[in-house]
Amino acid sequence: MAAKDRVGRTGEELARSWLERNGMEILDANWRCPVGELDIVALDGDELAFVEVKTRTSTAFGHPAESITRAKLARLRRLAGSWLEAHEVHASGMRIDVVAILQRRGEPPLIEHVPGVG
């Protein structure tokens, strides 16, 4: 596995643990369809959260959350629709969240959850 892939997988594991510790129930992880992949689908109370995880080892190319563009949000919306079509889950609402993780070597990870980015 390439270093970039290891960083991404570690970030997703950290994000799942963080979300669960903060009261969210993980319904799905790394769900794939022809449109792409959803990192995490979670239930936050009675609201469904489609969570994109962005992990970086430095801020040389900006904060991890800055990589969420309008095009990426549009793709996440399409993925959320595909996930809803494939699952029998009823929720009072839904949103797209970002978990941004900065994992610098030798330091504890900095985890930031940004609910409702789009």
N, C-alpha and C positions, 0 to 999 in steps of 0.2 A: 504494500500500500504506500502510495506517495505521501510525502510529508504534509502536503496541502490537504489530502484526504483524511489523514490522521487528525490534523487540527480540526477539521470540520466535524468528524465523528465524535471527537472528545467534546467539542462545543455543544453538540446536540445532546450528549449524555448529561453534561452539566446543566443545560437548559431544562431537560426533562426533570431532573432532580430538584432544581430550583423551583420550577412551577409546582411540582407536587408538594414540596415543603411549604409553599405559599397557598395551599388549598385548592389547586386545580387538579382535576382528574384527567389523566392522559387517556384518550380514546384510541388514538392511532399515532404511529410514528413512521416516517419514511414511506408514506403511502404514494404509490406510483400509478399513473394512468398515461394514456397517449399524450396528454397535454404537458406532463411533467411530474414533479414530485412535491408533496407537502411534507415539511419537516416534522411538524407536530400538529395534531388536532386535539384540543383539550376542552373540557367543560369547566367553566368558571361560574359556579353557582348554577343558574339556569341559562347562561349565555355560552354559545359555542365560539371558541377562539381558534382560528387558523394561524399557527405561529411559524414565522420564518426565523431561522436562527442564522446569525452572521457572526463568525468568529475570526478574529485577526490576532496576529502576534505582535503587532505594532500599529501605530497610527500614521505611519509613513504615507499611506494612501488614504488617510482620513479615518474617521470613527467608523466602526463596523456598520452602524445603522444608516450611514450615508449612502451605502450601496443599494438602498431600496429606492428605485426610480419609479416614475409613473408607469413605465412599461412593465416593470417587475410587479407592481401592485395590480395592474390589469391581468397579468398572468396568474397571480395568486387568487384573484376573484374568479377567474375561469376554473382554476383548480378546486376552489371551494365549492363551486356549483357542481362540478363533476363528483366530488366527494359526497355531497348531499344527495345526488341522484343515486349513488351506490349504497347508501346507508339509511337505515330507518332510525334516525335520531331527530327528536323534536326538541327544540330549544326556543326560548322567548326572543332570542336575538342572536346575531352573529357579528363577529368583527375579525379584523386581521391585526395581529400583534407582531412585534419584532422582539426577539431577545438578542441583544448585542453583547458579545463577550470579547473582552480583551485579555488574552492569555500570554503575558510576557514571561519569558524564560526565568525561572527561579522566583517568581512572584505568584501570590494567589490570584486567581482569575477575578476580573472585574465584570460583574454581570448586571446588565441593565435591561429591565423589561419595559417595553413601551407598548401599552395596550391601545388598540384602536387607531392604527396608523392609516387605515384606508378602508 
